[in-house]
Amino acid sequence: MRELTALLDRGRPVEYRSGDHLMRQGEEGDCVIVVRAGVVKVLSDDHAGGTRLLAVCGPGELLGEMACLDEGVRSASVLARGPVSGVKIARSRFVEYLDDHPAAAREVTRQVTRRLRAAENHARAMTLECVDVRVLQVLADMIGFFSEDAARTGAEVPLRQCELAQLAAASVVATHRSLRRLCERRLVVTRYGRVRVYCTNCLNRAIHSKTITGCGGSPECVPG
Protein backbone atom coordinates (compact mmCIF):
# COMPACT_ATOMS: atom_id res chain seq x y z
CA MET A 1 0.00 0.00 0.00
CA ARG A 2 2.84 2.41 0.86
CA GLU A 3 4.51 1.66 -2.46
CA LEU A 4 1.26 2.41 -4.33
CA THR A 5 0.96 5.68 -2.44
CA ALA A 6 4.55 6.51 -3.38
CA LEU A 7 3.70 5.94 -7.06
CA LEU A 8 0.50 8.00 -6.94
CA ASP A 9 2.35 10.83 -5.19
CA ARG A 10 4.55 11.16 -8.28
CA GLY A 11 1.59 11.87 -10.54
CA ARG A 12 -1.32 14.27 -10.90
CA PRO A 13 -5.07 13.65 -10.79
CA VAL A 14 -6.85 13.48 -14.13
CA GLU A 15 -10.52 13.32 -15.07
CA TYR A 16 -12.05 12.05 -18.33
CA ARG A 17 -15.53 12.22 -19.76
CA SER A 18 -17.25 9.39 -21.58
CA GLY A 19 -15.65 8.97 -25.01
CA ASP A 20 -12.38 10.70 -24.09
CA HIS A 21 -9.12 9.02 -25.06
CA LEU A 22 -6.77 8.31 -22.18
CA MET A 23 -4.19 6.97 -24.63
CA ARG A 24 -4.00 6.58 -28.42
CA GLN A 25 -2.48 3.74 -30.41
CA GLY A 26 0.78 4.73 -32.11
CA GLU A 27 1.58 7.60 -29.76
CA GLU A 28 4.75 7.77 -27.70
CA GLY A 29 4.56 6.05 -24.32
CA ASP A 30 5.18 9.18 -22.26
CA CYS A 31 3.15 8.27 -19.17
CA VAL A 32 1.22 5.63 -17.25
CA ILE A 33 -2.23 6.06 -15.73
CA VAL A 34 -3.63 4.37 -12.63
CA VAL A 35 -7.42 4.12 -12.87
CA ARG A 36 -9.07 5.16 -9.60
CA ALA A 37 -12.74 5.11 -10.65
CA GLY A 38 -14.70 4.26 -13.79
CA VAL A 39 -14.36 1.80 -16.67
CA VAL A 40 -12.22 2.01 -19.82
CA LYS A 41 -12.10 0.08 -23.09
CA VAL A 42 -8.80 -1.06 -24.60
CA LEU A 43 -9.06 -0.88 -28.40
CA SER A 44 -6.80 -1.73 -31.31
CA ASP A 45 -7.00 -0.68 -34.96
CA ASP A 46 -6.81 -3.67 -37.29
CA HIS A 47 -5.32 -3.95 -40.79
CA ALA A 48 -8.75 -3.69 -42.39
CA GLY A 49 -9.30 -0.23 -40.94
CA GLY A 50 -11.68 -1.38 -38.20
CA THR A 51 -11.42 -1.20 -34.43
CA ARG A 52 -11.23 -4.25 -32.18
CA LEU A 53 -12.13 -4.38 -28.47
CA LEU A 54 -9.29 -6.10 -26.64
CA ALA A 55 -10.31 -5.70 -23.02
CA VAL A 56 -12.28 -3.75 -20.44
CA CYS A 57 -10.46 -2.41 -17.36
CA GLY A 58 -11.56 -0.83 -14.12
CA PRO A 59 -10.30 0.68 -10.84
CA GLY A 60 -6.81 -0.30 -9.76
CA GLU A 61 -5.55 -1.04 -13.27
CA LEU A 62 -2.19 0.34 -14.39
CA LEU A 63 -2.37 1.45 -18.03
CA GLY A 64 0.41 2.17 -20.51
CA GLU A 65 3.30 0.55 -18.67
CA MET A 66 4.51 -1.55 -21.61
CA ALA A 67 5.25 1.43 -23.86
CA CYS A 68 7.00 3.15 -20.96
CA LEU A 69 9.17 0.17 -20.20
CA ASP A 70 10.29 -0.52 -23.77
CA GLU A 71 10.29 3.15 -24.85
CA GLY A 72 8.04 2.21 -27.75
CA VAL A 73 4.70 3.49 -29.00
CA ARG A 74 1.26 2.58 -27.71
CA SER A 75 0.04 -0.76 -29.05
CA ALA A 76 -3.59 0.09 -28.28
CA SER A 77 -5.90 2.98 -27.49
CA VAL A 78 -7.73 3.43 -24.18
CA LEU A 79 -11.18 5.03 -24.23
CA ALA A 80 -13.32 6.13 -21.28
CA ARG A 81 -16.58 4.14 -21.14
CA GLY A 82 -18.09 6.75 -18.80
CA PRO A 83 -16.65 9.26 -16.33
CA VAL A 84 -13.16 8.11 -15.33
CA SER A 85 -10.76 9.46 -12.74
CA GLY A 86 -7.16 8.45 -12.30
CA VAL A 87 -3.61 9.53 -11.65
CA LYS A 88 -1.22 10.22 -14.54
CA ILE A 89 2.50 9.67 -13.93
CA ALA A 90 5.11 10.87 -16.42
CA ARG A 91 7.36 8.17 -17.85
CA SER A 92 10.50 9.64 -16.25
CA ARG A 93 8.87 9.64 -12.81
CA PHE A 94 7.46 6.12 -13.33
CA VAL A 95 10.88 4.74 -14.28
CA GLU A 96 12.41 6.60 -11.33
CA TYR A 97 9.82 5.02 -9.06
CA LEU A 98 10.66 1.53 -10.35
CA ASP A 99 14.37 2.19 -9.78
CA ASP A 100 13.63 3.22 -6.20
CA HIS A 101 11.27 0.29 -5.54
CA PRO A 102 12.75 -2.96 -6.94
CA ALA A 103 9.88 -5.05 -5.51
CA ALA A 104 7.36 -2.88 -7.35
CA ALA A 105 9.40 -3.18 -10.55
CA ARG A 106 9.27 -6.96 -10.30
CA GLU A 107 5.52 -6.81 -9.67
CA VAL A 108 4.97 -4.63 -12.76
CA THR A 109 6.97 -7.12 -14.83
CA ARG A 110 4.89 -9.97 -13.41
CA GLN A 111 1.70 -8.03 -14.16
CA VAL A 112 2.69 -7.56 -17.79
CA THR A 113 3.58 -11.26 -18.07
CA ARG A 114 0.33 -12.34 -16.40
CA ARG A 115 -1.68 -10.10 -18.71
CA LEU A 116 -0.06 -11.57 -21.83
CA ARG A 117 -0.43 -15.13 -20.55
CA ALA A 118 -4.05 -14.50 -19.55
CA ALA A 119 -4.79 -13.19 -23.04
CA GLU A 120 -3.26 -16.31 -24.59
CA ASN A 121 -5.15 -18.63 -22.21
CA HIS A 122 -8.41 -16.76 -22.83
CA ALA A 123 -8.02 -17.03 -26.59
CA ARG A 124 -7.25 -20.75 -26.30
CA ALA A 125 -10.19 -21.39 -23.96
CA MET A 126 -12.55 -19.47 -26.21
CA THR A 127 -11.82 -21.77 -29.14
CA LEU A 128 -12.58 -24.89 -27.06
CA GLU A 129 -16.13 -23.90 -26.08
CA CYS A 130 -19.28 -23.54 -28.16
CA VAL A 131 -20.28 -19.99 -29.06
CA ASP A 132 -23.13 -19.90 -26.51
CA VAL A 133 -20.80 -20.68 -23.62
CA ARG A 134 -18.19 -18.24 -24.92
CA VAL A 135 -20.75 -15.42 -25.05
CA LEU A 136 -22.01 -16.30 -21.56
CA GLN A 137 -18.44 -16.30 -20.22
CA VAL A 138 -17.78 -12.85 -21.68
CA LEU A 139 -21.00 -11.55 -20.13
CA ALA A 140 -19.97 -13.03 -16.77
CA ASP A 141 -16.55 -11.37 -17.02
CA MET A 142 -18.10 -7.99 -17.89
CA ILE A 143 -20.69 -8.00 -15.10
CA GLY A 144 -17.99 -7.25 -12.54
CA PHE A 145 -17.23 -3.98 -14.31
CA PHE A 146 -20.74 -2.78 -15.00
CA SER A 147 -23.01 -3.98 -12.18
CA GLU A 148 -22.58 -3.60 -8.42
CA ASP A 149 -25.57 -5.70 -7.29
CA ALA A 150 -25.79 -8.36 -9.96
CA ALA A 151 -26.40 -11.25 -7.56
CA ARG A 152 -29.84 -9.95 -6.57
CA THR A 153 -31.04 -7.99 -9.54
CA GLY A 154 -29.39 -9.47 -12.63
CA ALA A 155 -27.12 -7.21 -14.62
CA GLU A 156 -26.83 -5.11 -17.75
CA VAL A 157 -23.71 -5.20 -19.91
CA PRO A 158 -23.45 -2.07 -22.10
CA LEU A 159 -21.55 -3.58 -25.02
CA ARG A 160 -22.59 -3.89 -28.66
CA GLN A 161 -22.95 -7.28 -30.28
CA CYS A 162 -19.84 -6.69 -32.40
CA GLU A 163 -17.85 -6.00 -29.21
CA LEU A 164 -19.17 -9.17 -27.55
CA ALA A 165 -18.18 -11.06 -30.70
CA GLN A 166 -14.63 -9.74 -30.51
CA LEU A 167 -14.23 -10.68 -26.85
CA ALA A 168 -15.78 -14.11 -27.48
CA ALA A 169 -13.55 -14.78 -30.51
CA ALA A 170 -16.63 -15.36 -32.67
CA SER A 171 -18.10 -13.81 -35.78
CA VAL A 172 -20.81 -11.17 -35.45
CA VAL A 173 -23.27 -13.47 -37.19
CA ALA A 174 -22.52 -16.36 -34.82
CA THR A 175 -22.81 -14.04 -31.82
CA HIS A 176 -26.13 -12.66 -33.05
CA ARG A 177 -27.49 -16.20 -33.43
CA SER A 178 -26.15 -17.15 -30.00
CA LEU A 179 -27.84 -14.18 -28.32
CA ARG A 180 -31.10 -15.09 -30.05
CA ARG A 181 -30.85 -18.61 -28.59
CA LEU A 182 -29.99 -17.25 -25.14
CA CYS A 183 -33.03 -14.96 -25.33
CA GLU A 184 -35.26 -17.90 -26.24
CA ARG A 185 -33.89 -19.85 -23.27
CA ARG A 186 -34.62 -16.96 -20.89
CA LEU A 187 -31.01 -16.20 -19.95
CA VAL A 188 -30.73 -12.73 -21.50
CA VAL A 189 -32.65 -10.05 -23.33
CA THR A 190 -30.96 -7.81 -25.92
CA ARG A 191 -31.44 -4.08 -26.21
CA TYR A 192 -29.78 -1.48 -28.39
CA GLY A 193 -26.07 -1.44 -27.49
CA ARG A 194 -26.48 -3.65 -24.40
CA VAL A 195 -27.44 -7.08 -23.09
CA ARG A 196 -29.51 -7.65 -19.96
CA VAL A 197 -28.68 -10.81 -17.97
CA TYR A 198 -31.81 -11.91 -16.13
CA CYS A 199 -30.13 -13.94 -13.40
CA THR A 200 -26.45 -14.38 -12.59
CA ASN A 201 -27.18 -17.68 -10.81
CA CYS A 202 -28.52 -19.16 -14.05
CA LEU A 203 -25.68 -17.55 -16.01
CA ASN A 204 -23.02 -19.25 -13.90
CA ARG A 205 -24.87 -22.57 -13.92
CA ALA A 206 -25.11 -22.47 -17.71
CA ILE A 207 -21.37 -21.80 -18.06
CA HIS A 208 -20.31 -24.65 -15.78
CA SER A 209 -22.97 -27.24 -16.58
CA LYS A 210 -23.32 -26.37 -20.28
CA THR A 211 -27.11 -26.58 -19.74
CA ILE A 212 -28.17 -23.44 -21.56
CA THR A 213 -31.41 -22.46 -19.86
CA GLY A 214 -32.49 -19.73 -17.44
CA CYS A 215 -35.27 -18.61 -15.13
CA GLY A 216 -36.12 -15.35 -16.87
CA GLY A 217 -35.40 -13.41 -13.67
CA SER A 218 -37.77 -15.34 -11.43
CA PRO A 219 -37.46 -14.33 -7.73
CA GLU A 220 -37.86 -18.01 -6.87
CA CYS A 221 -34.61 -19.01 -8.60
CA VAL A 222 -32.39 -20.91 -6.16
CA PRO A 223 -28.60 -20.30 -6.21
CA GLY A 224 -26.52 -23.35 -6.94
JOFENZI-V879227 format. One record per backbone hydrogen bond with DSSP energy under -1.0 kcal/mol. NH is the residue of the N-H (numbers start at 1). CO is the residue of the C=O. If there is no record, write none. Layout:
# JOFENZI-V879227
nh	co
NH	CO
NH	CO
This chain:
# JOFENZI-V879227
nh	co
5	1
6	2
7	3
8	4
9	5
10	7
11	8
12	88
14	86
16	84
19	80
20	17
22	78
23	78
26	74
27	24
29	72
30	28
32	89
33	63
34	87
35	61
36	85
37	85
40	57
41	79
42	55
43	77
44	52
46	50
49	46
52	44
54	42
55	42
57	40
60	35
61	58
63	33
68	64
69	65
70	66
74	27
77	43
78	23
79	41
80	20
81	39
84	16
85	37
86	14
87	34
88	12
89	32
91	30
94	90
95	91
96	92
97	93
98	94
99	95
100	96
101	97
105	101
106	102
107	103
108	104
109	105
110	106
111	107
112	108
113	109
114	110
115	111
116	112
117	113
118	114
119	115
120	116
121	117
122	118
123	119
124	120
125	121
126	122
127	123
134	130
135	131
136	132
137	133
138	134
139	135
140	136
141	137
142	138
143	139
145	142
146	142
147	143
153	149
154	150
155	197
157	195
159	157
164	160
165	161
166	162
167	163
168	164
170	165
175	171
176	172
177	173
178	174
179	175
180	176
181	177
182	178
183	179
184	180
185	181
186	183
187	182
188	182
189	196
191	194
194	191
195	157
196	189
197	155
198	187
203	199
204	200
205	201
206	202
207	203
208	204
209	205
210	206
213	211
214	185
216	186
221	218
